[in-house]
């Protein structure tokens, strides 16, 4: 099994770059949508398409390749606290991203998919702004978790 280690490690690192790299651009896309509300729905649909077509599948693959690396090395997760913490953070982040964050994004897309009803007050509806704030907070939290996981994987504190 050791002969597969460099190839699985390559897939793991490449998967991390491809899965999580684009998510750091989401905040730029969101800010542009805020400045140009007429394009916000397109930006959110683009974000959802990138998430569904690339980020989520590759993020799940991260768990598979990570588990494969642990099995190839033959290490005990309990003997390496940094690894255990990284796995717990990964499971929490992927769970949050696939449920709360994804649902909030799809809700925002629904809220911006049709013009406001006649006589509606000017500006974005409060429900949309609350949903956008939820997406922003979730994105910042998920970004922070990714950075912490990368730190743990590279530095291996206490190893």
FIKOLZA-1660 file (N, C-alpha, C; in steps of 0.1 Angstrom, whole numbers, plus 5000, padded with zeros to 4 digits):
% residues 159
   i   px   py   pz ch aa at
   1 5008 4988 5000  A  X  N
   1 5000 5000 5000  A  X CA
   1 5009 5013 5000  A  X  C
   2 5020 5012 5006  A  X  N
   2 5029 5024 5007  A  X CA
   2 5032 5030 4993  A  X  C
   3 5032 5022 4982  A  X  N
   3 5036 5027 4969  A  X CA
   3 5025 5037 4964  A  X  C
   4 5013 5036 4970  A  X  N
   4 5002 5045 4965  A  X CA
   4 5002 5058 4973  A  X  C
   5 5010 5059 4984  A  X  N
   5 5010 5071 4992  A  X CA
   5 5012 5084 4984  A  X  C
   6 5022 5085 4975  A  X  N
   6 5025 5098 4968  A  X CA
   6 5013 5101 4959  A  X  C
   7 5007 5091 4953  A  X  N
   7 4996 5094 4944  A  X CA
   7 4983 5099 4951  A  X  C
   8 4980 5092 4962  A  X  N
   8 4969 5096 4970  A  X CA
   8 4971 5110 4977  A  X  C
   9 4984 5112 4981  A  X  N
   9 4987 5125 4987  A  X CA
   9 4985 5136 4976  A  X  C
  10 4990 5133 4964  A  X  N
  10 4988 5143 4953  A  X CA
  10 4973 5146 4950  A  X  C
  11 4965 5136 4950  A  X  N
  11 4951 5138 4948  A  X CA
  11 4945 5146 4960  A  X  C
  12 4950 5143 4972  A  X  N
  12 4945 5150 4984  A  X CA
  12 4948 5165 4983  A  X  C
  13 4960 5168 4980  A  X  N
  13 4965 5182 4979  A  X CA
  13 4958 5189 4967  A  X  C
  14 4958 5183 4956  A  X  N
  14 4951 5189 4944  A  X CA
  14 4936 5191 4947  A  X  C
  15 4930 5181 4953  A  X  N
  15 4916 5183 4957  A  X CA
  15 4913 5194 4966  A  X  C
  16 4922 5196 4975  A  X  N
  16 4921 5208 4985  A  X CA
  16 4922 5221 4977  A  X  C
  17 4931 5222 4968  A  X  N
  17 4933 5234 4961  A  X CA
  17 4921 5237 4952  A  X  C
  18 4916 5227 4945  A  X  N
  18 4905 5229 4936  A  X CA
  18 4892 5230 4943  A  X  C
  19 4890 5223 4955  A  X  N
  19 4877 5224 4962  A  X CA
  19 4876 5237 4970  A  X  C
  20 4886 5241 4976  A  X  N
  20 4885 5253 4986  A  X CA
  20 4890 5266 4980  A  X  C
  21 4899 5265 4970  A  X  N
  21 4904 5278 4964  A  X CA
  21 4892 5287 4959  A  X  C
  22 4883 5282 4951  A  X  N
  22 4873 5290 4946  A  X CA
  22 4864 5296 4957  A  X  C
  23 4862 5290 4968  A  X  N
  23 4853 5295 4978  A  X CA
  23 4858 5308 4984  A  X  C
  24 4871 5311 4983  A  X  N
  24 4877 5323 4988  A  X CA
  24 4873 5335 4979  A  X  C
  25 4869 5332 4967  A  X  N
  25 4865 5342 4957  A  X CA
  25 4850 5345 4959  A  X  C
  26 4842 5337 4966  A  X  N
  26 4828 5340 4968  A  X CA
  26 4825 5353 4974  A  X  C
  27 4834 5357 4983  A  X  N
  27 4831 5370 4990  A  X CA
  27 4833 5382 4980  A  X  C
  28 4842 5380 4970  A  X  N
  28 4843 5391 4960  A  X CA
  28 4831 5391 4951  A  X  C
  29 4826 5379 4947  A  X  N
  29 4814 5379 4939  A  X CA
  29 4802 5385 4947  A  X  C
  30 4801 5382 4960  A  X  N
  30 4790 5387 4968  A  X CA
  30 4791 5402 4969  A  X  C
  31 4803 5407 4971  A  X  N
  31 4804 5422 4972  A  X CA
  31 4800 5429 4959  A  X  C
  32 4804 5422 4948  A  X  N
  32 4801 5428 4935  A  X CA
  32 4786 5428 4933  A  X  C
  33 4779 5417 4937  A  X  N
  33 4764 5416 4937  A  X CA
  33 4758 5427 4945  A  X  C
  34 4764 5430 4956  A  X  N
  34 4759 5441 4965  A  X CA
  34 4760 5454 4958  A  X  C
  35 4770 5456 4951  A  X  N
  35 4772 5469 4944  A  X CA
  35 4764 5470 4931  A  X  C
  36 4761 5459 4925  A  X  N
  36 4753 5458 4913  A  X CA
  36 4741 5448 4915  A  X  C
  37 4731 5453 4923  A  X  N
  37 4720 5443 4926  A  X CA
  37 4713 5437 4914  A  X  C
  38 4713 5443 4903  A  X  N
  38 4707 5438 4891  A  X CA
  38 4714 5425 4887  A  X  C
  39 4726 5423 4891  A  X  N
  39 4734 5411 4887  A  X CA
  39 4736 5401 4899  A  X  C
  40 4730 5404 4911  A  X  N
  40 4732 5396 4923  A  X CA
  40 4727 5382 4921  A  X  C
  41 4715 5380 4914  A  X  N
  41 4710 5367 4912  A  X CA
  41 4719 5359 4904  A  X  C
  42 4725 5364 4893  A  X  N
  42 4734 5357 4885  A  X CA
  42 4746 5353 4893  A  X  C
  43 4752 5362 4901  A  X  N
  43 4763 5359 4909  A  X CA
  43 4760 5347 4919  A  X  C
  44 4749 5348 4925  A  X  N
  44 4745 5337 4934  A  X CA
  44 4743 5324 4927  A  X  C
  45 4737 5324 4915  A  X  N
  45 4735 5312 4907  A  X CA
  45 4749 5306 4903  A  X  C
  46 4758 5315 4899  A  X  N
  46 4771 5311 4896  A  X CA
  46 4778 5304 4908  A  X  C
  47 4777 5310 4919  A  X  N
  47 4783 5305 4932  A  X CA
  47 4777 5291 4934  A  X  C
  48 4764 5290 4933  A  X  N
  48 4757 5277 4935  A  X CA
  48 4762 5266 4925  A  X  C
  49 4764 5270 4912  A  X  N
  49 4768 5261 4902  A  X CA
  49 4782 5256 4905  A  X  C
  50 4791 5265 4909  A  X  N
  50 4805 5262 4913  A  X CA
  50 4805 5252 4925  A  X  C
  51 4796 5255 4934  A  X  N
  51 4795 5247 4946  A  X CA
  51 4791 5233 4943  A  X  C
  52 4780 5232 4935  A  X  N
  52 4774 5219 4932  A  X CA
  52 4783 5211 4923  A  X  C
  53 4789 5218 4913  A  X  N
  53 4796 5211 4903  A  X CA
  53 4811 5208 4906  A  X  C
  54 4816 5215 4916  A  X  N
  54 4831 5214 4918  A  X CA
  54 4834 5213 4933  A  X  C
  55 4829 5223 4941  A  X  N
  55 4834 5224 4955  A  X CA
  55 4829 5213 4963  A  X  C
  56 4816 5210 4963  A  X  N
  56 4810 5200 4972  A  X CA
  56 4816 5186 4968  A  X  C
  57 4815 5182 4955  A  X  N
  57 4821 5169 4952  A  X CA
  57 4836 5167 4956  A  X  C
  58 4844 5177 4953  A  X  N
  58 4858 5177 4957  A  X CA
  58 4860 5177 4972  A  X  C
  59 4852 5185 4979  A  X  N
  59 4853 5185 4993  A  X CA
  59 4850 5172 4999  A  X  C
  60 4840 5165 4994  A  X  N
  60 4837 5151 4998  A  X CA
  60 4849 5142 4995  A  X  C
  61 4855 5143 4983  A  X  N
  61 4866 5136 4980  A  X CA
  61 4878 5138 4989  A  X  C
  62 4879 5150 4995  A  X  N
  62 4889 5152 5005  A  X CA
  62 4888 5143 5017  A  X  C
  63 4876 5140 5021  A  X  N
  63 4874 5130 5032  A  X CA
  63 4879 5116 5028  A  X  C
  64 4876 5113 5015  A  X  N
  64 4879 5099 5010  A  X CA
  64 4894 5098 5009  A  X  C
  65 4901 5108 5003  A  X  N
  65 4915 5107 5002  A  X CA
  65 4923 5108 5015  A  X  C
  66 4917 5117 5024  A  X  N
  66 4923 5118 5037  A  X CA
  66 4922 5105 5045  A  X  C
  67 4911 5098 5044  A  X  N
  67 4909 5085 5051  A  X CA
  67 4919 5075 5044  A  X  C
  68 4920 5075 5031  A  X  N
  68 4930 5066 5024  A  X CA
  68 4944 5069 5029  A  X  C
  69 4948 5081 5031  A  X  N
  69 4961 5084 5036  A  X CA
  69 4963 5079 5050  A  X  C
  70 4953 5080 5058  A  X  N
  70 4954 5075 5072  A  X CA
  70 4956 5059 5071  A  X  C
  71 4948 5053 5063  A  X  N
  71 4949 5038 5062  A  X CA
  71 4963 5034 5056  A  X  C
  72 4967 5041 5046  A  X  N
  72 4980 5038 5040  A  X CA
  72 4992 5039 5050  A  X  C
  73 4992 5050 5057  A  X  N
  73 5002 5052 5067  A  X CA
  73 5001 5042 5079  A  X  C
  74 4988 5039 5082  A  X  N
  74 4986 5029 5093  A  X CA
  74 4987 5036 5106  A  X  C
  75 4983 5049 5107  A  X  N
  75 4984 5056 5119  A  X CA
  75 4971 5056 5127  A  X  C
  76 4971 5057 5140  A  X  N
  76 4959 5058 5148  A  X CA
  76 4955 5073 5149  A  X  C
  77 4943 5076 5146  A  X  N
  77 4938 5090 5146  A  X CA
  77 4939 5095 5161  A  X  C
  78 4937 5086 5170  A  X  N
  78 4937 5090 5184  A  X CA
  78 4951 5093 5189  A  X  C
  79 4961 5088 5182  A  X  N
  79 4975 5091 5186  A  X CA
  79 4980 5104 5181  A  X  C
  80 4973 5111 5173  A  X  N
  80 4977 5124 5167  A  X CA
  80 4965 5133 5169  A  X  C
  81 4965 5141 5180  A  X  N
  81 4954 5150 5183  A  X CA
  81 4951 5160 5172  A  X  C
  82 4962 5165 5165  A  X  N
  82 4960 5175 5154  A  X CA
  82 4951 5169 5143  A  X  C
  83 4953 5156 5140  A  X  N
  83 4946 5149 5130  A  X CA
  83 4932 5147 5134  A  X  C
  84 4930 5143 5146  A  X  N
  84 4916 5141 5151  A  X CA
  84 4908 5154 5151  A  X  C
  85 4915 5165 5155  A  X  N
  85 4908 5178 5155  A  X CA
  85 4905 5182 5140  A  X  C
  86 4914 5180 5131  A  X  N
  86 4912 5183 5117  A  X CA
  86 4900 5176 5111  A  X  C
  87 4899 5163 5115  A  X  N
  87 4888 5155 5110  A  X CA
  87 4875 5160 5116  A  X  C
  88 4874 5163 5129  A  X  N
  88 4862 5168 5135  A  X CA
  88 4858 5181 5128  A  X  C
  89 4868 5190 5126  A  X  N
  89 4865 5203 5119  A  X CA
  89 4860 5201 5105  A  X  C
  90 4866 5191 5098  A  X  N
  90 4862 5188 5084  A  X CA
  90 4847 5183 5084  A  X  C
  91 4844 5174 5093  A  X  N
  91 4830 5169 5093  A  X CA
  91 4820 5180 5096  A  X  C
  92 4824 5188 5106  A  X  N
  92 4815 5199 5110  A  X CA
  92 4813 5209 5098  A  X  C
  93 4824 5212 5091  A  X  N
  93 4824 5222 5080  A  X CA
  93 4816 5216 5068  A  X  C
  94 4819 5204 5065  A  X  N
  94 4812 5198 5053  A  X CA
  94 4797 5197 5056  A  X  C
  95 4794 5193 5068  A  X  N
  95 4780 5192 5072  A  X CA
  95 4773 5206 5071  A  X  C
  96 4779 5216 5077  A  X  N
  96 4773 5229 5077  A  X CA
  96 4772 5234 5062  A  X  C
  97 4782 5232 5054  A  X  N
  97 4782 5237 5041  A  X CA
  97 4771 5231 5032  A  X  C
  98 4769 5218 5034  A  X  N
  98 4760 5210 5026  A  X CA
  98 4745 5212 5031  A  X  C
  99 4743 5218 5042  A  X  N
  99 4730 5220 5048  A  X CA
  99 4727 5234 5049  A  X  C
 100 4732 5240 5059  A  X  N
 100 4728 5254 5063  A  X CA
 100 4733 5264 5052  A  X  C
 101 4745 5264 5048  A  X  N
 101 4751 5273 5039  A  X CA
 101 4744 5272 5025  A  X  C
 102 4744 5259 5020  A  X  N
 102 4738 5257 5007  A  X CA
 102 4723 5261 5007  A  X  C
 103 4716 5257 5017  A  X  N
 103 4701 5261 5018  A  X CA
 103 4699 5276 5018  A  X  C
 104 4708 5283 5026  A  X  N
 104 4707 5298 5026  A  X CA
 104 4709 5304 5012  A  X  C
 105 4719 5299 5005  A  X  N
 105 4722 5304 4992  A  X CA
 105 4711 5301 4983  A  X  C
 106 4705 5290 4983  A  X  N
 106 4693 5287 4974  A  X CA
 106 4681 5295 4978  A  X  C
 107 4680 5298 4991  A  X  N
 107 4669 5307 4995  A  X CA
 107 4671 5321 4989  A  X  C
 108 4683 5326 4990  A  X  N
 108 4686 5339 4985  A  X CA
 108 4684 5340 4970  A  X  C
 109 4687 5329 4963  A  X  N
 109 4685 5328 4948  A  X CA
 109 4670 5329 4946  A  X  C
 110 4662 5321 4953  A  X  N
 110 4647 5322 4952  A  X CA
 110 4642 5336 4954  A  X  C
 111 4647 5343 4964  A  X  N
 111 4642 5356 4968  A  X CA
 111 4645 5366 4957  A  X  C
 112 4656 5364 4949  A  X  N
 112 4660 5373 4939  A  X CA
 112 4657 5369 4925  A  X  C
 113 4649 5358 4923  A  X  N
 113 4646 5353 4910  A  X CA
 113 4634 5359 4903  A  X  C
 114 4627 5367 4910  A  X  N
 114 4616 5374 4903  A  X CA
 114 4616 5389 4908  A  X  C
 115 4610 5397 4900  A  X  N
 115 4610 5412 4904  A  X CA
 115 4601 5413 4916  A  X  C
 116 4603 5424 4924  A  X  N
 116 4595 5426 4936  A  X CA
 116 4580 5429 4932  A  X  C
 117 4571 5426 4940  A  X  N
 117 4557 5429 4936  A  X CA
 117 4554 5444 4935  A  X  C
 118 4544 5447 4927  A  X  N
 118 4541 5461 4926  A  X CA
 118 4537 5467 4939  A  X  C
 119 4542 5479 4942  A  X  N
 119 4540 5486 4954  A  X CA
 119 4549 5482 4965  A  X  C
 120 4558 5473 4963  A  X  N
 120 4568 5470 4973  A  X CA
 120 4577 5481 4976  A  X  C
 121 4581 5483 4989  A  X  N
 121 4591 5494 4992  A  X CA
 121 4604 5492 4984  A  X  C
 122 4610 5503 4981  A  X  N
 122 4623 5503 4974  A  X CA
 122 4634 5496 4982  A  X  C
 123 4643 5491 4976  A  X  N
 123 4654 5484 4982  A  X CA
 123 4652 5469 4984  A  X  C
 124 4662 5462 4989  A  X  N
 124 4660 5448 4991  A  X CA
 124 4651 5445 5003  A  X  C
 125 4644 5434 5002  A  X  N
 125 4635 5430 5013  A  X CA
 125 4643 5426 5025  A  X  C
 126 4638 5428 5037  A  X  N
 126 4646 5425 5049  A  X CA
 126 4649 5410 5050  A  X  C
 127 4641 5401 5045  A  X  N
 127 4643 5387 5045  A  X CA
 127 4656 5384 5036  A  X  C
 128 4657 5390 5025  A  X  N
 128 4669 5388 5017  A  X CA
 128 4682 5393 5024  A  X  C
 129 4681 5405 5030  A  X  N
 129 4693 5410 5037  A  X CA
 129 4697 5401 5049  A  X  C
 130 4687 5395 5056  A  X  N
 130 4690 5386 5067  A  X CA
 130 4697 5373 5061  A  X  C
 131 4692 5369 5050  A  X  N
 131 4697 5357 5044  A  X CA
 131 4711 5359 5039  A  X  C
 132 4714 5371 5033  A  X  N
 132 4727 5374 5028  A  X CA
 132 4737 5375 5040  A  X  C
 133 4733 5381 5051  A  X  N
 133 4741 5382 5063  A  X CA
 133 4744 5368 5068  A  X  C
 134 4735 5359 5068  A  X  N
 134 4737 5345 5072  A  X CA
 134 4747 5338 5063  A  X  C
 135 4746 5340 5050  A  X  N
 135 4756 5335 5040  A  X CA
 135 4770 5341 5043  A  X  C
 136 4770 5354 5045  A  X  N
 136 4783 5360 5048  A  X CA
 136 4790 5354 5061  A  X  C
 137 4782 5353 5071  A  X  N
 137 4788 5348 5084  A  X CA
 137 4792 5333 5082  A  X  C
 138 4784 5326 5075  A  X  N
 138 4787 5312 5073  A  X CA
 138 4800 5310 5064  A  X  C
 139 4801 5319 5054  A  X  N
 139 4813 5319 5045  A  X CA
 139 4825 5322 5053  A  X  C
 140 4825 5332 5061  A  X  N
 140 4836 5336 5069  A  X CA
 140 4840 5325 5079  A  X  C
 141 4830 5318 5085  A  X  N
 141 4833 5307 5094  A  X CA
 141 4839 5295 5087  A  X  C
 142 4834 5292 5075  A  X  N
 142 4839 5281 5068  A  X CA
 142 4853 5284 5063  A  X  C
 143 4855 5296 5058  A  X  N
 143 4869 5300 5054  A  X CA
 143 4879 5298 5065  A  X  C
 144 4875 5303 5077  A  X  N
 144 4884 5302 5089  A  X CA
 144 4887 5287 5092  A  X  C
 145 4877 5279 5091  A  X  N
 145 4878 5264 5094  A  X CA
 145 4888 5258 5084  A  X  C
 146 4887 5262 5071  A  X  N
 146 4896 5257 5061  A  X CA
 146 4910 5261 5064  A  X  C
 147 4912 5273 5068  A  X  N
 147 4926 5278 5072  A  X CA
 147 4931 5270 5084  A  X  C
 148 4923 5268 5094  A  X  N
 148 4927 5260 5106  A  X CA
 148 4931 5246 5102  A  X  C
 149 4923 5239 5093  A  X  N
 149 4926 5226 5089  A  X CA
 149 4939 5225 5081  A  X  C
 150 4941 5235 5072  A  X  N
 150 4954 5235 5065  A  X CA
 150 4965 5237 5075  A  X  C
 151 4964 5246 5084  A  X  N
 151 4974 5248 5094  A  X CA
 151 4977 5235 5102  A  X  C
 152 4967 5228 5106  A  X  N
 152 4969 5215 5113  A  X CA
 152 4976 5205 5104  A  X  C
 153 4972 5204 5092  A  X  N
 153 4977 5194 5083  A  X CA
 153 4992 5197 5079  A  X  C
 154 4996 5210 5079  A  X  N
 154 5009 5213 5075  A  X CA
 154 5019 5213 5087  A  X  C
 155 5014 5220 5098  A  X  N
 155 5023 5222 5110  A  X CA
 155 5023 5209 5119  A  X  C
 156 5012 5202 5119  A  X  N
 156 5011 5190 5128  A  X CA
 156 5015 5193 5142  A  X  C
 157 5009 5203 5149  A  X  N
 157 5013 5207 5162  A  X CA
 157 5013 5195 5172  A  X  C
 158 5023 5194 5180  A  X  N
 158 5024 5183 5190  A  X CA
 158 5028 5170 5184  A  X  C
 159 5032 5170 5171  A  X  N
 159 5036 5157 5165  A  X CA
 159 5050 5153 5169  A  X  C
% end
